[in-house]
């Protein structure tokens, strides 16, 4: 599938210089950049799926034991 991407002259020039240096096409570099961007954002969504436990300072097993002791 093709997509139209608007870039300014500086971006195009920098991308072309990088493509020449790494011997890849401009399109290949853009695809790699998109893959990287999507991977980084997908990873964030996966980590967010863990809710508060991803950033918690409380030990999960200790919390579980305390909650079960209340039953």
PyMOL commands that set and color helices and strands:
alter all, ss='L'
color gray80, all
select helices_A, chain A and resi 9-22+26-48+51-54+60-69
alter helices_A, ss='H'
color red, helices_A
deselect
rebuild
show_as cartoon
